[in-house]
Amino acid sequence: MKLKFINRNGHEQVADSLAEFIAAARDGELSSDTLVFDEQEKRWRKASEVLEFRAAADVQIAAANLDALPAPSAEAEGPKVA
């Protein structure tokens, strides 16, 4: 799966996988207003209208939520066995 989009510098960029597309979103290369080429409809669309971008946003939100969780305490680890 290749995803073509216009990066923050105005250049066309191709992500060769969903993971690469998610990394580009995480790195700020695209936002909800970024143009992404929809292969099925053969037209450019805003990233916010593209399922893959919404999935990338969900991954970023989930990762941020995990980072915000407190570290487990020693008590939460259970008793130590000698």
Protein Blocks (a to p, Z undefined) as FASTA:
>chain_A
ZZddddfkopacddfbfklmmmmmmnopacfklccddfklopacdfklpmklmmmmmmmm
mmmmmmmpccddfklnopadZZ
